[in-house]
Amino acid sequence: MESLTDFSRKIHQNNVEKGFYDERKETGTQLMLVTSELAEALEADRHNIFADKTRFEDDINSGVDFKTAFKNSIKDSYEDEIADAVIRLLDHCGYKGIDIDFHIKQKLRYNKTREHRHGKVY
């Protein structure tokens, strides 16, 4: 399986090719774009809008083109918005040259050393 760091580099390169980096990007703007995707996920959840993976696969298997199947079964769903947030985060890691695999592994290792709820109420 491809590492998240490798994936982040590919996502970022694709976004460069699509013109999203024609101008320098501020860190704050990039992080707020992640936040906006999470807000969209919240709204999808509030409106009970979830992807229909079975319908998507059935459409694809019956010859419906990908874009139409995606729009009919996945687009703007909770899962789609969560995917957007992850993609934006990984793109940011690619832009900043962050070895996200390393940092996730170290953070998980550190968290194992922490007390219950990390010493917090919630």
Secondary structure as the mmCIF struct_conf table of DSSP 4:
data_model
#
loop_
_struct_conf.conf_type_id
_struct_conf.id
_struct_conf.beg_label_comp_id
_struct_conf.beg_label_asym_id
_struct_conf.beg_label_seq_id
_struct_conf.end_label_comp_id
_struct_conf.end_label_asym_id
_struct_conf.end_label_seq_id
HELX_RH_AL_P HELX_RH_AL_P1 LEU A 4 GLU A 17
TURN_TY1_P TURN_TY1_P1 LYS A 18 TYR A 21
BEND BEND1 ASP A 22 GLU A 23
HELX_RH_AL_P HELX_RH_AL_P2 THR A 27 ARG A 46
TURN_TY1_P TURN_TY1_P2 HIS A 47 ASN A 48
HELX_RH_AL_P HELX_RH_AL_P3 LYS A 53 ASN A 61
TURN_TY1_P TURN_TY1_P3 SER A 62 GLY A 63
HELX_RH_AL_P HELX_RH_AL_P4 PHE A 66 SER A 73
TURN_TY1_P TURN_TY1_P4 ILE A 74 ASP A 76
BEND BEND2 SER A 77 SER A 77
HELX_RH_AL_P HELX_RH_AL_P5 TYR A 78 LYS A 96
TURN_TY1_P TURN_TY1_P5 GLY A 97 GLY A 97
HELX_RH_AL_P HELX_RH_AL_P6 ILE A 100 LYS A 112
TURN_TY1_P TURN_TY1_P6 THR A 113 THR A 113
BEND BEND3 ARG A 114 ARG A 114
HELX_RH_3T_P HELX_RH_3T_P1 HIS A 116 GLY A 119
BEND BEND4 LYS A 120 LYS A 120
#
